[in-house]
């Protein structure tokens, strides 16, 4: 496997693992990875379709479901290439004041 593709795969796994564990994914981490995806496509290391398939495969490997199951059948409209479907879980919110005020 190409060095760039292997690095993309490792970073996708790390990013998705963070999200699966309930941690935040820093924007800089996601944006650098999206840049690598775009560079791989521009350098013709892999086609856009191959890179999207890799992204989907790594998402499925970590979350045990597809991006389509989380974001709908047309998830690629919400996250056009090279955007990564990286959404952290909603934080639990506990009111700090009573409703009696």
C-alpha positions, 0 to 999 in steps of 0.5 A: 500500500502507498505510504500516503494511503497508509497514513490516511488509513491510520489517521482515519482510524485514530480520528474515528476511535476518538469519536467512538470513545466519546472524545472530541476530534480537534478541528486541526486534526480533521482538517489536516486529514481532509488535506491528505485526502485531497492531496491523494486525489490530486496526485492520483494516488487514488481516485475520489471514489477509492478514497471515499470507499476507504473512508467508509470502510474505516468508519464501518470498522470503528463504529460497526455501522456505515456513515449512511446509517448515521447521516442518511443515504445521501450523507456525501451531500452533507459531507462532500469530498474531502470532508470527513463525517466526524461528529462527536456525541452530544454532551449531557446537559444538566440545568444549573438552575431550577425552573422555579426562578 
